[in-house]
Amino acid sequence: MVSTDASLTLLRQGTVIPAHLLALNAQRQLDTQRQRALTRYYLDAGAGGVAVGVHSTQFAIREFGMYRPVLELAMATARQWEPLGGKRPLAMVAGLAGPTSQAVKEAELARDIGYHAGLLSLAAMRSASEDELLEHCRQVAGRLPLVGFYLQPAVGGRILSASFWEQFARIEQVVAIKIAPFHRYRTLDVVRGVVAAGAEERITLYTGNDDHIVLDLVTPFTVMRDGQAVTVRIRGGLLGHWSVWTRAAVALFERCRNEAGQTGVTAELMALDSQVTDCNSAFFDVANDFAGCIAGCHEVLRRQGLLNGIWCLDPREGLSPGQAEEITRVTHAYPHLRDHDFVQQNLERWLT
């Protein structure tokens, strides 16, 4: 793998980072072969890196003693694999969670394994004040460059103010923020906070809003600072949605970046926003308040042959009634957003 500096530069420029899923066997144990194949898939698809140990990887890996093995396997695979097109910089992001003592230990472990940054979940500190949260973030940031994470409340996040994001953006070791409240007003709170801190050149904004991926990537966000207009853009995506159909996601990301930056956004591109969101509604089980969001992504990969089943660590997690039919519907409706042929051409290579 190339140098840490090159990887952090890539992270700061903005790239495609799928939130890595967890491959289990029928006994709900880690399926090492399939887990390695997923990493290879993401890298061959053109992703700029992967995020491991995050919500899509299932936070419960910590309780099952899988956190370190899963992080180590992804890093070893990324170092050893020769992706299509050859070696290139990769931004490897580790999910960090829990109270301060746990998050600090995870950051130190991830750093020692070779991860370039940590995506810090605040879900375990729902009762803490914003000042306490900021001190928590500072402690963790002292161990590993930090990616902030505005997680939507429906899956364990909490509401955070624009003032919080301003103070968070003043932490020197923060390199990026994943904006994932699934909420336009709260998305703007992050933008306003970063601009108020004067950190828009140092901190790269990533969309985690799976409900408006294209819109986030093509929108110029213009807010005021000291009477002057400041425009920032969301320059990358760190998304559970991109854990599936990743090759097509990379192509869409490049199109968004090119059209938004050069020729302007076409109506056709804007129409893709609703199509991607429709797919996400099926994958993430919006009809049932996201109950099947991880199992839904597993089902997409199972149908492609990358996974043997949709098992989650919690036996109660699975597809909701009607979710499989919704996945079938969007799969047929949007063939230009899937990557079935790419997977079939390379599946045997990834599983070897």
C-alpha positions in Angstrom: 0.0 0.0 0.0 1.2 3.5 -0.7 2.2 6.0 2.0 -0.1 7.3 4.8 0.4 10.9 3.4 -1.0 9.9 0.0 -3.9 8.1 1.7 -4.8 11.1 3.8 -4.4 13.4 0.8 -7.0 11.2 -1.0 -9.3 11.3 1.9 -9.1 15.1 1.9 -9.7 15.3 -1.8 -12.9 13.3 -1.5 -13.5 9.8 -2.8 -15.8 6.7 -2.7 -15.6 4.9 0.6 -18.1 2.0 1.0 -19.1 1.0 4.6 -17.8 -2.5 4.7 -20.4 -5.3 5.4 -19.8 -8.3 7.5 -19.7 -11.8 5.9 -20.9 -14.5 8.3 -21.6 -18.2 7.8 -24.8 -20.0 9.0 -23.3 -20.4 12.5 -22.9 -16.5 12.6 -19.2 -16.8 12.6 -16.8 -14.7 10.4 -16.6 -16.1 6.9 -13.0 -15.2 6.2 -13.1 -16.1 2.5 -16.3 -14.1 1.8 -15.1 -11.2 3.9 -11.9 -11.0 2.0 -13.8 -11.2 -1.3 -15.9 -8.2 -0.3 -12.8 -6.1 0.3 -11.4 -7.2 -3.1 -14.7 -6.4 -4.7 -14.8 -2.8 -3.3 -11.2 -2.2 -4.4 -11.6 -3.6 -7.9 -14.8 -1.6 -8.3 -12.7 1.5 -7.9 -13.4 2.6 -4.4 -10.9 4.9 -2.8 -10.9 2.9 0.4 -13.2 1.2 2.8 -14.6 2.0 6.3 -14.5 -1.1 8.6 -16.0 -1.6 12.0 -18.8 0.9 11.3 -22.6 0.6 11.5 -22.8 -1.5 8.3 -20.1 -3.9 9.7 -22.4 -4.2 12.7 -21.3 -2.5 15.9 -21.9 -5.9 17.7 -18.6 -7.2 16.3 -17.1 -5.7 19.5 -19.2 -7.9 21.7 -18.3 -11.0 19.7 -14.6 -10.5 19.8 -14.5 -9.7 16.0 -13.4 -6.1 16.0 -9.7 -6.7 15.7 -9.8 -9.7 13.4 -12.2 -7.9 11.0 -10.0 -4.7 10.9 -6.8 -6.8 10.5 -8.3 -8.9 7.7 -9.5 -5.8 5.7 -6.1 -4.1 6.1 -4.1 -7.3 5.1 -6.3 -7.8 2.1 -5.9 -4.2 0.9 -2.2 -4.4 1.3 -1.9 -7.7 -0.6 -4.5 -7.3 -3.3 -3.5 -6.0 -6.8 -6.7 -4.1 -7.8 -7.8 -3.8 -11.4 -5.8 -0.9 -12.8 -2.9 -1.4 -10.4 -2.0 -0.2 -6.9 -3.1 3.2 -5.9 -3.6 5.2 -2.7 -6.4 3.9 -0.4 -8.0 5.6 2.5 -8.6 3.0 5.2 -11.1 4.2 7.8 -11.8 2.4 11.1 -15.0 2.7 12.9 -14.6 3.9 16.5 -17.3 3.5 19.1 -18.1 3.4 22.8 -17.3 5.6 25.8 -14.0 7.5 25.8 -11.8 4.7 27.2 -13.1 2.2 24.6 -12.9 4.6 21.7 -9.4 5.6 22.6 -8.3 2.0 22.7 -9.9 1.3 19.4 -8.2 4.4 17.8 -4.8 3.1 19.1 -5.5 -0.4 17.8 -6.6 0.9 14.4 -3.6 3.2 14.2 -1.2 0.3 15.0 -2.9 -1.9 12.3 -2.3 0.9 9.8 -5.6 2.7 9.4 -5.4 6.3 8.3 -8.4 7.7 10.1 -11.2 6.8 12.5 -14.9 7.4 12.0 -16.2 8.3 15.5 -19.7 7.2 16.5 -21.2 9.1 19.4 -24.1 6.7 19.7 -22.9 5.3 23.1 -22.9 8.8 24.7 -26.5 9.8 24.1 -26.9 11.4 27.6 -23.6 13.4 27.5 -23.6 17.1 27.0 -22.2 18.6 23.9 -19.2 19.9 25.9 -18.6 16.4 27.2 -18.9 15.0 23.7 -16.3 17.5 22.4 -13.8 16.5 25.1 -14.4 12.9 24.2 -13.7 13.7 20.5 -10.5 15.6 21.5 -9.2 12.6 23.5 -9.8 10.2 20.6 -8.4 12.6 18.0 -5.1 12.6 19.9 -4.6 9.0 18.8 -5.8 9.0 15.2 -6.9 11.5 12.5 -10.6 11.8 13.0 -13.7 11.7 10.7 -16.7 13.1 12.4 -20.0 11.3 12.1 -23.5 12.8 12.3 -25.5 9.5 12.5 -29.3 9.7 12.1 -31.3 9.2 15.3 -33.3 6.3 13.8 -30.3 4.0 14.0 -28.7 5.3 17.2 -27.5 8.8 16.6 -28.4 12.0 18.3 -29.3 15.5 17.3 -26.2 17.9 17.4 -26.2 21.7 17.1 -24.4 23.8 14.5 -22.4 25.1 17.5 -21.2 21.6 18.3 -20.0 21.2 14.7 -18.2 24.5 14.8 -16.3 23.5 17.9 -15.7 20.0 16.6 -14.3 21.5 13.4 -11.8 23.4 15.5 -10.2 20.2 16.6 -6.9 20.1 14.6 -6.8 16.4 13.9 -10.3 16.3 12.3 -9.8 15.6 8.5 -13.4 15.0 7.4 -17.0 14.8 8.5 -19.5 12.2 7.4 -22.9 13.9 7.3 -25.6 11.3 7.8 -28.6 12.7 9.7 -30.9 12.0 6.7 -32.2 15.5 7.3 -31.6 18.6 5.2 -31.7 21.1 8.1 -29.2 19.1 10.1 -27.0 18.7 7.1 -26.9 22.5 6.8 -25.9 22.7 10.5 -22.7 20.8 9.8 -21.9 23.0 6.8 -22.6 26.1 8.9 -20.4 24.9 11.7 -17.5 24.0 9.5 -17.6 27.4 7.8 -18.0 29.3 11.1 -14.8 27.6 12.3 -13.0 28.6 9.1 -12.2 25.0 8.5 -13.7 24.5 5.1 -10.2 24.1 3.5 -8.9 21.6 6.1 -12.0 19.4 6.6 -13.6 17.5 3.8 -17.3 16.9 3.8 -18.6 13.4 3.0 -22.2 12.5 2.4 -23.7 9.7 4.5 -27.2 10.8 3.6 -28.2 7.7 1.7 -31.5 9.3 1.0 -30.0 12.2 -1.1 -26.6 11.0 -2.4 -26.6 12.6 -5.8 -28.1 15.9 -4.5 -25.4 16.1 -1.8 -22.6 15.6 -4.3 -23.8 18.2 -6.8 -25.1 21.0 -4.5 -23.0 24.1 -3.8 -23.7 25.0 -0.2 -23.4 28.7 0.2 -23.6 30.2 3.7 -22.5 33.5 5.2 -19.5 34.2 7.4 -18.7 37.7 8.6 -21.0 39.2 5.9 -19.2 37.2 3.1 -20.7 34.3 1.2 -18.7 31.1 1.5 -19.4 28.1 -0.8 -18.4 24.6 0.1 -19.2 21.2 -1.5 -19.5 17.7 -0.2 -16.6 16.1 -2.0 -17.0 12.4 -1.2 -19.2 9.7 0.1 -18.9 7.2 3.0 -22.0 5.2 2.6 -23.7 2.0 3.6 -25.5 2.3 0.3 -22.2 2.0 -1.6 -21.5 -1.4 0.1 -23.5 -2.8 -2.8 -23.5 -2.1 -6.6 -20.2 -0.4 -5.9 -18.8 -0.3 -9.4 -21.9 1.7 -10.6 -21.6 3.9 -7.5 -18.0 4.8 -8.5 -19.1 5.8 -12.0 -22.0 7.9 -10.6 -19.6 9.6 -8.2 -17.2 10.5 -11.0 -20.1 11.8 -13.1 -21.4 14.0 -10.3 -17.9 15.4 -9.7 -17.3 16.1 -13.4 -20.7 17.6 -14.2 -21.0 19.7 -11.0 -17.4 21.0 -11.4 -17.3 21.7 -15.1 -20.4 21.6 -17.2 -23.1 22.1 -14.6 -25.7 19.7 -13.4 -28.0 18.2 -16.0 -31.7 17.4 -15.4 -30.8 13.8 -16.2 -28.3 13.7 -13.4 -30.7 15.3 -11.0 -33.3 12.6 -11.9 -30.8 10.0 -10.8 -31.1 11.3 -7.3 -34.6 10.0 -6.9 -33.7 6.7 -8.6 -30.8 6.1 -6.2 -33.0 7.1 -3.3 -35.7 4.6 -4.4 -33.0 1.9 -4.4 -31.9 2.9 -1.0 -35.5 2.8 0.3 -35.5 -0.9 -0.6 -32.0 -1.8 0.6 -32.4 0.1 3.9 -36.0 -0.9 4.6 -37.3 2.6 5.0 -40.9 1.2 5.1 -40.0 -0.4 8.4 -37.9 2.3 10.0 -34.6 0.8 8.8 -35.1 -2.5 10.7 -33.7 -4.5 7.8 -31.1 -2.0 6.6 -28.1 -4.3 7.0 -29.9 -7.5 6.0 -31.1 -5.7 2.9 -27.6 -4.9 1.7 -26.6 -8.5 2.5 -29.5 -9.7 0.3 -28.3 -7.7 -2.7 -24.9 -9.3 -2.4 -26.3 -12.7 -1.8 -28.2 -12.5 -5.0 -25.0 -11.6 -6.8 -23.1 -14.5 -5.2 -20.8 -12.5 -3.0 -22.4 -13.7 0.2 -23.8 -17.2 1.0 -26.6 -15.8 3.2 -27.9 -12.7 4.9 -27.0 -13.7 8.5 -26.4 -10.9 11.0 -24.8 -11.3 14.5 -28.2 -10.6 16.0 -30.5 -13.5 15.0 -33.5 -11.2 15.2 -32.1 -9.1 12.3 -33.3 -10.0 8.9 -35.4 -8.9 6.0 -38.7 -7.2 6.8 -42.0 -8.4 5.3 -42.1 -7.2 1.7 -38.5 -6.1 1.6 -37.3 -8.8 -0.7 -40.0 -7.9 -3.2 -38.9 -4.2 -3.0 -35.3 -5.2 -3.7 -36.5 -7.2 -6.7 -38.5 -4.2 -7.9 -35.6 -1.7 -7.8 -33.2 -4.2 -9.3 -35.4 -4.6 -12.3 -36.3 -0.9 -12.5 -32.7 0.5 -12.5 -30.3 -1.8 -14.4 -28.0 1.2 -15.0 -27.4 1.5 -11.2 -26.4 -2.1 -10.6 -23.2 -4.0 -11.4 -24.2 -7.6 -11.8 -22.1 -8.2 -14.9 -19.0 -6.8 -13.3 -19.5 -9.1 -10.2 -20.1 -12.2 -12.3 -17.0 -11.5 -14.4 -14.8 -11.3 -11.3 -16.5 -13.3 -8.6 -14.3 -16.4 -8.9 -11.2 -14.2 -8.8 -12.3 -12.5 -5.5 -13.2 -15.9 -3.9 -9.9 -17.5 -4.8 
